[in-house]
Amino acid sequence: MKRILFVCMGNICRSPVAEAIARAEFSRAGIIADIASAGTERFHVGDPADPRSVASARRHGYDLGRHRAQLATPVLLRGFDTVLAMDHGNLDELARTCPGNPAQLFLPFAGISSPREVPDPYHGGADDFERVVELVRAGVERMIERLAMAHNAGMQATGSSA
């Protein structure tokens, strides 16, 4: 089973949206995965997702209602085979606080070359939160396509059909 952790700064805007979208879309695609999110800063630990993130995700059919922010720690990261940072700042912070972690930038990992980062909407308006949903949905769709291609290639290599 894939274990994927999405990481942003406070774990109240971008990464919980990514977690909710990935969970829903992976399930729709029949992909079994353990998906979670965390933040590189501790100032929101235990808090729910930002109400603007909740509202923008809800408009697209994704539920962030049960989310509570958690801190990305070395112990937490060890439980995931894929750690995806929303931007370079959080990728750098993960390298500093969790040395040897397997973190990568989310959008390039998903196969999206531009933009390379999911911008932080925290100090922005409703359009900025909508942009996060759009970028994350595109990234998750590309991840699902890649996983499906890898699965199909593996099935062909073994002569199986599914």
N, CA and C atoms as an extended XYZ file, in Angstrom:
486
Properties=species:S:1:pos:R:3:atomname:S:1:resname:S:1:resid:I:1 pbc="F F F"
N         0.835       -1.176        0.000 N   MET     1
C         0.000        0.000        0.000 CA  MET     1
C         0.884        1.245        0.000 C   MET     1
N         0.525        2.221       -0.832 N   LYS     2
C         1.223        3.500       -0.860 CA  LYS     2
C         0.895        4.273        0.412 C   LYS     2
N         1.900        4.958        0.950 N   ARG     3
C         1.707        5.837        2.109 CA  ARG     3
C         2.235        7.211        1.716 C   ARG     3
N         1.315        8.176        1.586 N   ILE     4
C         1.647        9.493        1.064 CA  ILE     4
C         1.347       10.560        2.107 C   ILE     4
N         2.324       11.444        2.346 N   LEU     5
C         2.166       12.561        3.267 CA  LEU     5
C         2.360       13.859        2.491 C   LEU     5
N         1.359       14.746        2.557 N   PHE     6
C         1.444       16.075        1.956 CA  PHE     6
C         1.838       17.060        3.053 C   PHE     6
N         2.758       17.995        2.726 N   VAL     7
C         3.290       18.903        3.733 CA  VAL     7
C         3.267       20.348        3.241 C   VAL     7
N         2.742       21.232        4.103 N   CYS     8
C         2.846       22.671        3.882 CA  CYS     8
C         3.322       23.305        5.180 C   CYS     8
N         3.183       24.602        5.331 N   MET     9
C         3.741       25.266        6.502 CA  MET     9
C         2.943       24.985        7.777 C   MET     9
N         1.672       25.325        7.802 N   GLY    10
C         0.900       25.200        9.032 CA  GLY    10
C        -0.060       24.037        9.071 C   GLY    10
N        -0.213       23.336        7.948 N   ASN    11
C        -1.129       22.199        7.828 CA  ASN    11
C        -2.580       22.625        8.046 C   ASN    11
N        -2.899       23.844        7.552 N   ILE    12
C        -4.289       24.293        7.634 CA  ILE    12
C        -4.841       24.744        6.282 C   ILE    12
N        -3.998       24.905        5.281 N   CYS    13
C        -4.476       25.376        3.966 CA  CYS    13
C        -4.210       24.351        2.861 C   CYS    13
N        -2.982       24.309        2.374 N   ARG    14
C        -2.674       23.508        1.185 CA  ARG    14
C        -2.636       22.006        1.440 C   ARG    14
N        -1.882       21.577        2.447 N   SER    15
C        -1.731       20.129        2.633 CA  SER    15
C        -3.020       19.432        3.050 C   SER    15
N        -3.908       20.038        3.867 N   PRO    16
C        -5.162       19.333        4.140 CA  PRO    16
C        -6.054       19.241        2.908 C   PRO    16
N        -5.985       20.248        2.037 N   VAL    17
C        -6.738       20.180        0.775 CA  VAL    17
C        -6.185       19.035       -0.066 C   VAL    17
N        -4.864       18.938       -0.147 N   ALA    18
C        -4.247       17.844       -0.912 CA  ALA    18
C        -4.626       16.488       -0.323 C   ALA    18
N        -4.609       16.389        0.987 N   GLU    19
C        -4.985       15.136        1.645 CA  GLU    19
C        -6.417       14.750        1.295 C   GLU    19
N        -7.345       15.692        1.417 N   ALA    20
C        -8.765       15.398        1.152 CA  ALA    20
C        -8.999       15.028       -0.305 C   ALA    20
N        -8.395       15.769       -1.215 N   ILE    21
C        -8.579       15.492       -2.641 CA  ILE    21
C        -7.959       14.149       -2.996 C   ILE    21
N        -6.746       13.895       -2.534 N   ALA    22
C        -6.093       12.616       -2.845 CA  ALA    22
C        -6.890       11.449       -2.275 C   ALA    22
N        -7.342       11.587       -1.051 N   ARG    23
C        -8.126       10.509       -0.441 CA  ARG    23
C        -9.368       10.192       -1.286 C   ARG    23
N       -10.104       11.220       -1.653 N   ALA    24
C       -11.343       11.022       -2.416 CA  ALA    24
C       -11.062       10.480       -3.809 C   ALA    24
N       -10.109       11.063       -4.510 N   GLU    25
C        -9.857       10.666       -5.903 CA  GLU    25
C        -9.161        9.305       -5.989 C   GLU    25
N        -8.263        9.003       -5.062 N   PHE    26
C        -7.653        7.673       -5.047 CA  PHE    26
C        -8.734        6.625       -4.803 C   PHE    26
N        -9.638        6.901       -3.884 N   SER    27
C       -10.728        5.960       -3.602 CA  SER    27
C       -11.594        5.746       -4.843 C   SER    27
N       -11.954        6.838       -5.516 N   ARG    28
C       -12.755        6.725       -6.753 CA  ARG    28
C       -12.044        5.893       -7.810 C   ARG    28
N       -10.705        5.997       -7.836 N   ALA    29
C        -9.914        5.266       -8.832 CA  ALA    29
C        -9.609        3.838       -8.391 C   ALA    29
N       -10.033        3.472       -7.182 N   GLY    30
C        -9.774        2.121       -6.685 CA  GLY    30
C        -8.353        1.909       -6.211 C   GLY    30
N        -7.654        2.989       -5.896 N   ILE    31
C        -6.271        2.901       -5.422 CA  ILE    31
C        -6.278        2.916       -3.902 C   ILE    31
N        -5.683        1.898       -3.310 N   ILE    32
C        -5.609        1.823       -1.855 CA  ILE    32
C        -4.339        2.533       -1.407 C   ILE    32
N        -4.529        3.557       -0.582 N   ALA    33
C        -3.386        4.330       -0.102 CA  ALA    33
C        -3.711        4.915        1.264 C   ALA    33
N        -2.683        5.059        2.067 N   ASP    34
C        -2.793        5.747        3.347 CA  ASP    34
C        -2.304        7.165        3.085 C   ASP    34
N        -3.192        8.139        3.260 N   ILE    35
C        -2.875        9.517        2.908 CA  ILE    35
C        -3.078       10.400        4.126 C   ILE    35
N        -2.108       11.279        4.375 N   ALA    36
C        -2.190       12.196        5.504 CA  ALA    36
C        -1.524       13.514        5.116 C   ALA    36
N        -1.538       14.461        6.049 N   SER    37
C        -0.877       15.742        5.825 CA  SER    37
C        -0.286       16.242        7.137 C   SER    37
N         0.674       17.160        7.014 N   ALA    38
C         1.335       17.722        8.188 CA  ALA    38
C         1.930       19.075        7.811 C   ALA    38
N         2.381       19.806        8.827 N   GLY    39
C         2.997       21.105        8.620 CA  GLY    39
C         4.403       21.156        9.165 C   GLY    39
N         5.204       22.053        8.611 N   THR    40
C         6.583       22.199        9.068 CA  THR    40
C         6.699       23.140       10.262 C   THR    40
N         5.640       23.882       10.569 N   GLU    41
C         5.629       24.806       11.705 CA  GLU    41
C         4.574       24.353       12.704 C   GLU    41
N         4.829       24.588       13.977 N   ARG    42
C         3.944       24.067       15.019 CA  ARG    42
C         2.841       25.016       15.443 C   ARG    42
N         2.744       26.228       14.873 N   PHE    43
C         1.797       27.193       15.404 CA  PHE    43
C         0.325       26.858       15.202 C   PHE    43
N        -0.036       25.890       14.404 N   HIS    44
C        -1.449       25.517       14.219 CA  HIS    44
C        -1.758       24.084       14.665 C   HIS    44
N        -0.817       23.407       15.303 N   VAL    45
C        -1.026       22.013       15.710 CA  VAL    45
C        -2.322       21.892       16.508 C   VAL    45
N        -3.164       20.959       16.090 N   GLY    46
C        -4.444       20.714       16.739 CA  GLY    46
C        -5.591       21.538       16.191 C   GLY    46
N        -5.291       22.541       15.370 N   ASP    47
C        -6.336       23.398       14.804 CA  ASP    47
C        -7.006       22.733       13.607 C   ASP    47
N        -8.268       23.106       13.343 N   PRO    48
C        -8.917       22.631       12.120 CA  PRO    48
C        -8.335       23.360       10.910 C   PRO    48
N        -8.702       22.912        9.741 N   ALA    49
C        -8.276       23.579        8.505 CA  ALA    49
C        -8.837       24.998        8.472 C   ALA    49
N        -8.126       25.881        7.782 N   ASP    50
C        -8.571       27.259        7.618 CA  ASP    50
C        -9.982       27.260        7.010 C   ASP    50
N       -10.896       28.058        7.545 N   PRO    51
C       -12.274       28.069        7.031 CA  PRO    51
C       -12.360       28.355        5.534 C   PRO    51
N       -11.415       29.128        5.010 N   ARG    52
C       -11.423       29.417        3.567 CA  ARG    52
C       -11.035       28.178        2.764 C   ARG    52
N       -10.136       27.373        3.293 N   SER    53
C        -9.791       26.099        2.640 CA  SER    53
C       -10.961       25.141        2.707 C   SER    53
N       -11.614       25.095        3.866 N   VAL    54
C       -12.778       24.226        4.041 CA  VAL    54
C       -13.844       24.598        3.020 C   VAL    54
N       -14.113       25.901        2.873 N   ALA    55
C       -15.160       26.368        1.955 CA  ALA    55
C       -14.811       26.077        0.496 C   ALA    55
N       -13.576       26.341        0.095 N   SER    56
C       -13.217       26.105       -1.310 CA  SER    56
C       -13.223       24.613       -1.623 C   SER    56
N       -12.744       23.798       -0.708 N   ALA    57
C       -12.770       22.347       -0.925 CA  ALA    57
C       -14.212       21.847       -0.987 C   ALA    57
N       -15.051       22.343       -0.098 N   ARG    58
C       -16.451       21.919       -0.063 CA  ARG    58
C       -17.165       22.250       -1.377 C   ARG    58
N       -16.850       23.414       -1.955 N   ARG    59
C       -17.472       23.792       -3.240 CA  ARG    59
C       -17.157       22.776       -4.338 C   ARG    59
N       -16.072       22.039       -4.163 N   HIS    60
C       -15.666       21.041       -5.169 CA  HIS    60
C       -15.967       19.612       -4.711 C   HIS    60
N       -16.668       19.483       -3.600 N   GLY    61
C       -17.086       18.162       -3.131 CA  GLY    61
C       -16.114       17.442       -2.215 C   GLY    61
N       -15.173       18.161       -1.621 N   TYR    62
C       -14.189       17.544       -0.734 CA  TYR    62
C       -14.414       18.028        0.701 C   TYR    62
N       -14.283       17.117        1.654 N   ASP    63
C       -14.577       17.411        3.050 CA  ASP    63
C       -13.309       17.502        3.882 C   ASP    63
N       -13.113       18.646        4.524 N   LEU    64
C       -11.983       18.845        5.436 CA  LEU    64
C       -12.456       18.949        6.878 C   LEU    64
N       -13.704       18.626        7.131 N   GLY    65
C       -14.319       18.843        8.435 CA  GLY    65
C       -13.629       18.197        9.617 C   GLY    65
N       -13.036       17.044        9.446 N   ARG    66
C       -12.405       16.338       10.583 CA  ARG    66
C       -10.918       16.618       10.709 C   ARG    66
N       -10.364       17.416        9.820 N   HIS    67
C        -8.921       17.671        9.829 CA  HIS    67
C        -8.470       18.397       11.092 C   HIS    67
N        -7.337       17.975       11.625 N   ARG    68
C        -6.642       18.668       12.699 CA  ARG    68
C        -5.167       18.704       12.329 C   ARG    68
N        -4.577       19.890       12.398 N   ALA    69
C        -3.188       20.084       11.988 CA  ALA    69
C        -2.232       19.291       12.876 C   ALA    69
N        -1.196       18.745       12.233 N   GLN    70
C        -0.138       18.042       12.962 CA  GLN    70
C         1.215       18.472       12.419 C   GLN    70
N         2.240       18.255       13.219 N   LEU    71
C         3.598       18.658       12.877 CA  LEU    71
C         4.327       17.533       12.154 C   LEU    71
N         5.050       17.904       11.102 N   ALA    72
C         5.901       16.940       10.387 CA  ALA    72
C         7.163       16.724       11.219 C   ALA    72
N         7.300       15.535       11.770 N   THR    73
C         8.460       15.187       12.586 CA  THR    73
C         9.194       14.026       11.923 C   THR    73
N        10.445       13.788       12.313 N   PRO    74
C        11.157       12.640       11.760 CA  PRO    74
C        10.406       11.325       11.989 C   PRO    74
N         9.802       11.169       13.155 N   VAL    75
C         9.061        9.939       13.452 CA  VAL    75
C         7.864        9.797       12.518 C   VAL    75
N         7.120       10.875       12.312 N   LEU    76
C         5.967       10.832       11.406 CA  LEU    76
C         6.408       10.502        9.978 C   LEU    76
N         7.446       11.167        9.503 N   LEU    77
C         7.886       10.961        8.127 CA  LEU    77
C         8.345        9.532        7.860 C   LEU    77
N         8.896        8.872        8.865 N   ARG    78
C         9.352        7.487        8.672 CA  ARG    78
C         8.219        6.558        8.275 C   ARG    78
N         6.985        6.909        8.594 N   GLY    79
C         5.849        6.061        8.273 CA  GLY    79
C         5.342        6.207        6.849 C   GLY    79
N         5.976        7.066        6.046 N   PHE    80
C         5.488        7.329        4.686 CA  PHE    80
C         6.573        7.058        3.658 C   PHE    80
N         6.171        6.430        2.537 N   ASP    81
C         7.153        6.185        1.478 CA  ASP    81
C         7.226        7.347        0.501 C   ASP    81
N         6.235        8.235        0.522 N   THR    82
C         6.230        9.406       -0.347 CA  THR    82
C         5.845       10.620        0.494 C   THR    82
N         6.738       11.609        0.542 N   VAL    83
C         6.496       12.848        1.268 CA  VAL    83
C         6.560       13.976        0.244 C   VAL    83
N         5.447       14.723        0.136 N   LEU    84
C         5.323       15.727       -0.918 CA  LEU    84
C         5.106       17.115       -0.324 C   LEU    84
N         6.089       17.983       -0.525 N   ALA    85
C         6.024       19.361       -0.035 CA  ALA    85
C         5.345       20.241       -1.073 C   ALA    85
N         4.591       21.219       -0.580 N   MET    86
C         3.856       22.114       -1.464 CA  MET    86
C         4.742       23.169       -2.111 C   MET    86
N         5.877       23.502       -1.469 N   ASP    87
C         6.763       24.518       -2.045 CA  ASP    87
C         8.209       24.288       -1.586 C   ASP    87
N         9.113       25.063       -2.186 N   HIS    88
C        10.534       24.913       -1.865 CA  HIS    88
C        10.846       25.244       -0.407 C   HIS    88
N        10.169       26.242        0.161 N   GLY    89
C        10.410       26.602        1.550 CA  GLY    89
C        10.143       25.446        2.488 C   GLY    89
N         9.048       24.751        2.275 N   ASN    90
C         8.723       23.601        3.130 CA  ASN    90
C         9.616       22.411        2.815 C   ASN    90
N        10.011       22.259        1.574 N   LEU    91
C        10.950       21.197        1.215 CA  LEU    91
C        12.287       21.422        1.943 C   LEU    91
N        12.749       22.680        1.938 N   ASP    92
C        13.995       23.021        2.639 CA  ASP    92
C        13.861       22.800        4.141 C   ASP    92
N        12.709       23.175        4.699 N   GLU    93
C        12.497       22.999        6.140 CA  GLU    93
C        12.480       21.518        6.509 C   GLU    93
N        11.876       20.684        5.667 N   LEU    94
C        11.883       19.235        5.909 CA  LEU    94
C        13.312       18.692        5.878 C   LEU    94
N        14.117       19.181        4.955 N   ALA    95
C        15.511       18.730        4.879 CA  ALA    95
C        16.280       19.130        6.140 C   ALA    95
N        15.960       20.304        6.687 N   ARG    96
C        16.645       20.795        7.879 CA  ARG    96
C        16.195       20.059        9.139 C   ARG    96
N        14.896       19.858        9.304 N   THR    97
C        14.374       19.284       10.553 CA  THR    97
C        14.246       17.771       10.535 C   THR    97
N        14.196       17.199        9.361 N   CYS    98
C        14.035       15.741        9.218 CA  CYS    98
C        15.069       15.232        8.224 C   CYS    98
N        16.339       15.287        8.562 N   PRO    99
C        17.401       14.893        7.620 CA  PRO    99
C        17.186       13.468        7.100 C   PRO    99
N        17.489       13.294        5.829 N   GLY   100
C        17.376       11.971        5.224 CA  GLY   100
C        15.961       11.593        4.838 C   GLY   100
N        15.016       12.528        4.947 N   ASN   101
C        13.635       12.211        4.582 CA  ASN   101
C        13.508       12.135        3.063 C   ASN   101
N        12.483       11.448        2.574 N   PRO   102
C        12.319       11.256        1.129 CA  PRO   102
C        11.489       12.342        0.455 C   PRO   102
N        11.439       13.560        0.996 N   ALA   103
C        10.545       14.597        0.482 CA  ALA   103
C        10.915       15.069       -0.916 C   ALA   103
N         9.860       15.406       -1.652 N   GLN   104
C         9.974       15.964       -3.000 CA  GLN   104
C         8.907       17.039       -3.148 C   GLN   104
N         9.053       17.893       -4.164 N   LEU   105
C         7.996       18.856       -4.466 CA  LEU   105
C         6.807       18.121       -5.085 C   LEU   105
N         5.613       18.434       -4.626 N   PHE   106
C         4.397       17.746       -5.062 CA  PHE   106
C         4.142       17.852       -6.564 C   PHE   106
N         4.074       19.070       -7.106 N   LEU   107
C         3.681       19.194       -8.515 CA  LEU   107
C         4.681       18.536       -9.472 C   LEU   107
N         5.992       18.761       -9.333 N   PRO   108
C         6.922       18.033      -10.213 CA  PRO   108
C         6.840       16.517      -10.026 C   PRO   108
N         6.668       16.051       -8.795 N   PHE   109
C         6.518       14.611       -8.553 CA  PHE   109
C         5.317       14.076       -9.325 C   PHE   109
N         4.247       14.866       -9.353 N   ALA   110
C         3.026       14.447      -10.044 CA  ALA   110
C         3.172       14.522      -11.556 C   ALA   110
N         4.228       15.166      -12.051 N   GLY   111
C         4.435       15.284      -13.490 CA  GLY   111
C         4.037       16.641      -14.046 C   GLY   111
N         3.857       17.622      -13.168 N   ILE   112
C         3.517       18.982      -13.601 CA  ILE   112
C         4.773       19.834      -13.472 C   ILE   112
N         5.246       20.375      -14.594 N   SER   113
C         6.496       21.122      -14.562 CA  SER   113
C         6.300       22.616      -14.292 C   SER   113
N         5.118       23.130      -14.576 N   SER   114
C         4.859       24.541      -14.317 CA  SER   114
C         3.397       24.735      -13.962 C   SER   114
N         3.140       25.346      -12.820 N   PRO   115
C         4.104       25.847      -11.842 CA  PRO   115
C         4.712       24.694      -11.055 C   PRO   115
N         5.817       24.974      -10.390 N   ARG   116
C         6.484       23.941       -9.602 CA  ARG   116
C         5.973       23.895       -8.157 C   ARG   116
N         5.318       24.957       -7.708 N   GLU   117
C         4.853       25.046       -6.334 CA  GLU   117
C         3.356       25.329       -6.269 C   GLU   117
N         2.740       24.874       -5.187 N   VAL   118
C         1.359       25.253       -4.874 CA  VAL   118
C         1.492       26.485       -3.975 C   VAL   118
N         1.067       27.666       -4.448 N   PRO   119
C         1.274       28.885       -3.666 CA  PRO   119
C         0.432       28.911       -2.389 C   PRO   119
N         1.001       29.525       -1.358 N   ASP   120
C         0.318       29.636       -0.070 CA  ASP   120
C        -0.795       30.682       -0.181 C   ASP   120
N        -2.058       30.284        0.040 N   PRO   121
C        -3.167       31.227       -0.096 CA  PRO   121
C        -3.473       32.009        1.178 C   PRO   121
N        -2.772       31.741        2.269 N   TYR   122
C        -3.148       32.223        3.595 CA  TYR   122
C        -3.414       33.727        3.651 C   TYR   122
N        -2.580       34.518        3.010 N   HIS   123
C        -2.754       35.972        3.049 CA  HIS   123
C        -3.496       36.489        1.822 C   HIS   123
N        -4.095       35.586        1.062 N   GLY   124
C        -4.796       35.977       -0.154 CA  GLY   124
C        -6.300       35.938       -0.006 C   GLY   124
N        -6.963       35.954       -1.149 N   GLY   125
C        -8.418       35.943       -1.181 CA  GLY   125
C        -8.974       34.617       -1.650 C   GLY   125
N       -10.269       34.608       -1.909 N   ALA   126
C       -10.969       33.381       -2.304 CA  ALA   126
C       -10.376       32.768       -3.568 C   ALA   126
N        -9.953       33.599       -4.521 N   ASP   127
C        -9.355       33.078       -5.757 CA  ASP   127
C        -8.086       32.287       -5.482 C   ASP   127
N        -7.321       32.712       -4.480 N   ASP   128
C        -6.085       32.009       -4.131 CA  ASP   128
C        -6.389       30.614       -3.571 C   ASP   128
N        -7.457       30.501       -2.787 N   PHE   129
C        -7.857       29.198       -2.243 CA  PHE   129
C        -8.416       28.301       -3.354 C   PHE   129
N        -9.122       28.890       -4.309 N   GLU   130
C        -9.611       28.127       -5.460 CA  GLU   130
C        -8.449       27.615       -6.293 C   GLU   130
N        -7.413       28.439       -6.446 N   ARG   131
C        -6.226       28.033       -7.214 CA  ARG   131
C        -5.560       26.819       -6.582 C   ARG   131
N        -5.529       26.774       -5.251 N   VAL   132
C        -4.961       25.613       -4.558 CA  VAL   132
C        -5.741       24.357       -4.937 C   VAL   132
N        -7.063       24.422       -4.892 N   VAL   133
C        -7.879       23.255       -5.250 CA  VAL   133
C        -7.601       22.842       -6.690 C   VAL   133
N        -7.541       23.805       -7.604 N   GLU   134
C        -7.276       23.492       -9.019 CA  GLU   134
C        -5.927       22.804       -9.205 C   GLU   134
N        -4.882       23.370       -8.614 N   LEU   135
C        -3.537       22.795       -8.767 CA  LEU   135
C        -3.445       21.413       -8.136 C   LEU   135
N        -4.017       21.263       -6.955 N   VAL   136
C        -3.955       19.974       -6.272 CA  VAL   136
C        -4.738       18.927       -7.049 C   VAL   136
N        -5.911       19.277       -7.538 N   ARG   137
C        -6.689       18.310       -8.335 CA  ARG   137
C        -5.903       17.872       -9.562 C   ARG   137
N        -5.266       18.811      -10.236 N   ALA   138
C        -4.463       18.465      -11.410 CA  ALA   138
C        -3.314       17.538      -11.023 C   ALA   138
N        -2.649       17.842       -9.907 N   GLY   139
C        -1.548       16.996       -9.452 CA  GLY   139
C        -2.004       15.603       -9.066 C   GLY   139
N        -3.112       15.512       -8.358 N   VAL   140
C        -3.625       14.208       -7.940 CA  VAL   140
C        -4.072       13.400       -9.167 C   VAL   140
N        -4.706       14.053      -10.128 N   GLU   141
C        -5.100       13.347      -11.365 CA  GLU   141
C        -3.885       12.763      -12.068 C   GLU   141
N        -2.805       13.540      -12.147 N   ARG   142
C        -1.576       13.048      -12.785 CA  ARG   142
C        -0.962       11.898      -11.993 C   ARG   142
N        -1.015       11.983      -10.662 N   MET   143
C        -0.499       10.883       -9.840 CA  MET   143
C        -1.290        9.607      -10.105 C   MET   143
N        -2.599        9.718      -10.197 N   ILE   144
C        -3.452        8.552      -10.457 CA  ILE   144
C        -3.122        7.962      -11.822 C   ILE   144
N        -2.946        8.815      -12.828 N   GLU   145
C        -2.571        8.327      -14.166 CA  GLU   145
C        -1.253        7.569      -14.107 C   GLU   145
N        -0.262        8.119      -13.402 N   ARG   146
C         1.048        7.469      -13.301 CA  ARG   146
C         0.953        6.130      -12.585 C   ARG   146
N         0.181        6.091      -11.505 N   LEU   147
C         0.020        4.837      -10.766 CA  LEU   147
C        -0.708        3.797      -11.612 C   LEU   147
N        -1.706        4.231      -12.372 N   ALA   148
C        -2.437        3.301      -13.239 CA  ALA   148
C        -1.518        2.761      -14.333 C   ALA   148
N        -0.686        3.630      -14.920 N   MET   149
C         0.245        3.169      -15.957 CA  MET   149
C         1.252        2.177      -15.381 C   MET   149
N         1.770        2.479      -14.194 N   ALA   150
C         2.730        1.572      -13.559 CA  ALA   150
C         2.072        0.237      -13.242 C   ALA   150
N         0.831        0.291      -12.772 N   HIS   151
C         0.097       -0.945      -12.458 CA  HIS   151
C        -0.114       -1.762      -13.736 C   HIS   151
N        -0.552       -1.109      -14.802 N   ASN   152
C        -0.797       -1.806      -16.066 CA  ASN   152
C         0.486       -2.387      -16.649 C   ASN   152
N         1.587       -1.642      -16.534 N   ALA   153
C         2.879       -2.154      -17.025 CA  ALA   153
C         3.286       -3.375      -16.219 C   ALA   153
N         3.057       -3.358      -14.921 N   GLY   154
C         3.389       -4.495      -14.075 CA  GLY   154
C         2.540       -5.700      -14.416 C   GLY   154
N         1.268       -5.465      -14.715 N   MET   155
C         0.368       -6.564      -15.091 CA  MET   155
C         0.799       -7.183      -16.417 C   MET   155
N         1.212       -6.349      -17.367 N   GLN   156
C         1.661       -6.859      -18.668 CA  GLN   156
C         2.951       -7.640      -18.518 C   GLN   156
N         3.833       -7.185      -17.658 N   ALA   157
C         5.110       -7.862      -17.451 CA  ALA   157
C         4.938       -9.249      -16.849 C   ALA   157
N         3.889       -9.408      -16.028 N   THR   158
C         3.654      -10.708      -15.402 CA  THR   158
C         2.690      -11.573      -16.221 C   THR   158
N         2.119      -10.966      -17.283 N   GLY   159
C         1.175      -11.729      -18.100 CA  GLY   159
C        -0.189      -11.824      -17.475 C   GLY   159
N        -0.452      -11.038      -16.437 N   SER   160
C        -1.751      -11.055      -15.765 CA  SER   160
C        -2.687      -10.068      -16.429 C   SER   160
N        -3.942      -10.241      -16.146 N   SER   161
C        -4.923       -9.249      -16.593 CA  SER   161
C        -5.787       -8.888      -15.395 C   SER   161
N        -6.155       -7.626      -15.337 N   ALA   162
C        -6.989       -7.172      -14.208 CA  ALA   162
C        -8.015       -6.198      -14.686 C   ALA   162
